[in-house]
């Protein structure tokens, strides 16, 4: 078998990511959510109240992108934004509505995750997780 070239790996990774996001968006449509919105809700559910800055840094996303997504989440009743210590800081927290609905969203996402990874053995899942971590670390070291 011929060695796989770097560009082929990166292309496959990008295509796999795009496919995964597209399919996740389909699952989340019933909750009137997109994958980018779910990523923020997941952070808040997992870590509790966060600042906007903490969210965009954790998600490794540009601040304006997170701000636009937060506006949509707030308009749809998922989050509330409050003034922080200074006028630039915004504190983000889940609303009671979100706390009520998130278990249903998590169940749907867990089902999706199971389907997406069903063809992998536990050893392959562990290996994939390790390799993705290495890619992320390599990217962080080049910044």
C-alpha positions as a Markdown table, in Angstrom:
| # | Residue | x | y | z |
|---|---|---|---|---|
| 1 | Unk | 0.0 | 0.0 | 0.0 |
| 2 | Unk | 1.2 | 3.4 | -0.9 |
| 3 | Unk | 1.9 | 5.9 | 1.9 |
| 4 | Unk | -0.8 | 8.4 | 2.4 |
| 5 | Unk | 0.3 | 12.0 | 1.8 |
| 6 | Unk | -0.2 | 14.8 | 4.4 |
| 7 | Unk | -2.6 | 16.7 | 2.1 |
| 8 | Unk | -4.8 | 13.6 | 1.8 |
| 9 | Unk | -5.0 | 13.1 | 5.5 |
| 10 | Unk | -5.9 | 16.8 | 6.1 |
| 11 | Unk | -8.4 | 16.7 | 3.3 |
| 12 | Unk | -10.1 | 13.6 | 4.7 |
| 13 | Unk | -10.1 | 15.2 | 8.2 |
| 14 | Unk | -11.7 | 18.4 | 6.8 |
| 15 | Unk | -14.3 | 16.4 | 4.8 |
| 16 | Unk | -15.1 | 14.2 | 7.8 |
| 17 | Unk | -15.5 | 17.3 | 10.0 |
| 18 | Unk | -17.8 | 18.9 | 7.5 |
| 19 | Unk | -19.9 | 15.8 | 7.1 |
| 20 | Unk | -20.2 | 15.4 | 10.9 |
| 21 | Unk | -21.3 | 19.0 | 11.4 |
| 22 | Unk | -23.9 | 18.7 | 8.6 |
| 23 | Unk | -25.3 | 15.6 | 10.1 |
| 24 | Unk | -25.3 | 17.0 | 13.7 |
| 25 | Unk | -27.1 | 20.1 | 12.4 |
| 26 | Unk | -29.8 | 17.8 | 11.0 |
| 27 | Unk | -30.2 | 16.2 | 14.4 |
| 28 | Unk | -30.3 | 19.5 | 16.2 |
| 29 | Unk | -32.8 | 21.1 | 13.8 |
| 30 | Unk | -35.7 | 19.7 | 16.0 |
| 31 | Unk | -34.4 | 21.8 | 18.9 |
| 32 | Unk | -33.9 | 24.9 | 16.6 |
| 33 | Unk | -30.1 | 24.7 | 17.2 |
| 34 | Unk | -27.0 | 24.4 | 15.1 |
| 35 | Unk | -23.7 | 22.7 | 16.0 |
| 36 | Unk | -22.0 | 26.0 | 16.8 |
| 37 | Unk | -24.8 | 26.8 | 19.2 |
| 38 | Unk | -24.7 | 23.4 | 20.8 |
| 39 | Unk | -20.9 | 23.8 | 21.3 |
| 40 | Unk | -21.6 | 26.8 | 23.5 |
| 41 | Unk | -24.5 | 25.2 | 25.4 |
| 42 | Unk | -22.3 | 22.2 | 26.0 |
| 43 | Unk | -19.6 | 24.3 | 27.5 |
| 44 | Unk | -22.1 | 26.1 | 29.8 |
| 45 | Unk | -23.7 | 22.8 | 30.8 |
| 46 | Unk | -20.3 | 21.2 | 31.5 |
| 47 | Unk | -18.4 | 24.1 | 33.1 |
| 48 | Unk | -21.2 | 26.3 | 34.4 |
| 49 | Unk | -21.4 | 30.1 | 34.0 |
| 50 | Unk | -18.6 | 31.5 | 31.8 |
| 51 | Unk | -17.5 | 34.8 | 30.4 |
| 52 | Unk | -17.7 | 35.4 | 26.6 |
| 53 | Unk | -13.9 | 35.5 | 26.6 |
| 54 | Unk | -13.7 | 32.1 | 28.3 |
| 55 | Unk | -16.1 | 30.6 | 25.8 |
| 56 | Unk | -14.3 | 31.8 | 22.6 |
| 57 | Unk | -10.9 | 30.8 | 24.0 |
| 58 | Unk | -12.1 | 27.4 | 25.0 |
| 59 | Unk | -13.8 | 26.8 | 21.6 |
| 60 | Unk | -10.8 | 28.3 | 19.8 |
| 61 | Unk | -13.2 | 30.6 | 17.8 |
| 62 | Unk | -13.0 | 34.2 | 17.0 |
| 63 | Unk | -14.8 | 36.6 | 19.4 |
| 64 | Unk | -17.2 | 38.1 | 16.9 |
| 65 | Unk | -18.4 | 34.7 | 15.8 |
| 66 | Unk | -19.1 | 33.7 | 19.4 |
| 67 | Unk | -20.9 | 37.0 | 20.0 |
| 68 | Unk | -23.2 | 36.5 | 17.0 |
| 69 | Unk | -24.0 | 33.0 | 18.2 |
| 70 | Unk | -24.7 | 34.2 | 21.7 |
| 71 | Unk | -27.1 | 36.8 | 20.4 |
| 72 | Unk | -29.1 | 34.1 | 18.6 |
| 73 | Unk | -29.0 | 31.8 | 21.7 |
| 74 | Unk | -30.2 | 34.7 | 23.9 |
| 75 | Unk | -33.0 | 35.6 | 21.4 |
| 76 | Unk | -34.2 | 32.0 | 21.4 |
| 77 | Unk | -34.2 | 31.8 | 25.3 |
| 78 | Unk | -31.3 | 29.5 | 25.8 |
| 79 | Unk | -28.9 | 31.8 | 27.6 |
| 80 | Unk | -28.8 | 35.1 | 29.4 |
| 81 | Unk | -25.9 | 37.6 | 29.2 |
| 82 | Unk | -25.2 | 39.8 | 32.2 |
| 83 | Unk | -22.7 | 42.6 | 32.8 |
| 84 | Unk | -19.4 | 41.5 | 34.3 |
| 85 | Unk | -16.9 | 43.3 | 36.5 |
| 86 | Unk | -16.3 | 46.0 | 33.8 |
| 87 | Unk | -18.5 | 47.2 | 30.9 |
| 88 | Unk | -16.7 | 45.0 | 28.4 |
| 89 | Unk | -17.1 | 41.7 | 30.3 |
| 90 | Unk | -20.2 | 39.6 | 29.7 |
| 91 | Unk | -21.2 | 36.7 | 31.9 |
| 92 | Unk | -23.1 | 33.9 | 30.1 |
| 93 | Unk | -25.4 | 31.4 | 31.8 |
| 94 | Unk | -28.0 | 29.0 | 30.9 |
| 95 | Unk | -31.7 | 29.9 | 31.3 |
| 96 | Unk | -34.2 | 27.7 | 33.2 |
| 97 | Unk | -35.6 | 26.8 | 29.7 |
| 98 | Unk | -32.2 | 25.6 | 28.6 |
| 99 | Unk | -31.6 | 23.6 | 31.8 |
| 100 | Unk | -34.9 | 21.9 | 31.1 |
| 101 | Unk | -34.2 | 21.2 | 27.4 |
| 102 | Unk | -30.5 | 20.3 | 27.5 |
| 103 | Unk | -31.1 | 16.7 | 28.7 |
| 104 | Unk | -33.2 | 16.0 | 25.6 |
| 105 | Unk | -30.5 | 17.6 | 23.4 |
| 106 | Unk | -27.8 | 15.6 | 25.1 |
| 107 | Unk | -29.8 | 12.4 | 24.5 |
| 108 | Unk | -30.1 | 13.2 | 20.8 |
| 109 | Unk | -26.4 | 14.1 | 20.5 |
| 110 | Unk | -25.4 | 10.9 | 22.3 |
| 111 | Unk | -27.4 | 8.8 | 19.9 |
| 112 | Unk | -25.7 | 10.7 | 17.0 |
| 113 | Unk | -22.3 | 10.1 | 18.5 |
| 114 | Unk | -23.0 | 6.4 | 18.9 |
| 115 | Unk | -24.1 | 6.1 | 15.3 |
| 116 | Unk | -21.1 | 8.0 | 14.0 |
| 117 | Unk | -18.6 | 6.0 | 16.0 |
| 118 | Unk | -20.3 | 2.6 | 15.8 |
| 119 | Unk | -17.9 | 1.2 | 13.2 |
| 120 | Unk | -14.9 | 1.8 | 15.5 |
| 121 | Unk | -13.7 | -0.6 | 18.2 |
| 122 | Unk | -13.0 | 0.9 | 21.6 |
| 123 | Unk | -9.3 | 0.6 | 20.9 |
| 124 | Unk | -9.8 | 2.6 | 17.6 |
| 125 | Unk | -11.8 | 5.2 | 19.5 |
| 126 | Unk | -9.1 | 5.6 | 22.1 |
| 127 | Unk | -6.5 | 5.8 | 19.3 |
| 128 | Unk | -8.5 | 8.4 | 17.3 |
| 129 | Unk | -8.9 | 10.5 | 20.5 |
| 130 | Unk | -5.2 | 10.4 | 21.1 |
| 131 | Unk | -4.4 | 11.3 | 17.5 |
| 132 | Unk | -6.8 | 14.2 | 17.5 |
| 133 | Unk | -5.2 | 15.4 | 20.7 |
| 134 | Unk | -1.8 | 15.3 | 19.0 |
| 135 | Unk | -3.0 | 17.3 | 16.0 |
| 136 | Unk | -4.4 | 19.9 | 18.4 |
| 137 | Unk | -1.2 | 20.1 | 20.3 |
| 138 | Unk | 0.9 | 20.4 | 17.2 |
| 139 | Unk | -1.3 | 23.3 | 16.0 |
| 140 | Unk | -1.0 | 25.0 | 19.3 |
| 141 | Unk | 2.8 | 24.7 | 19.2 |
| 142 | Unk | 3.0 | 26.4 | 15.8 |
| 143 | Unk | 1.1 | 29.6 | 16.9 |
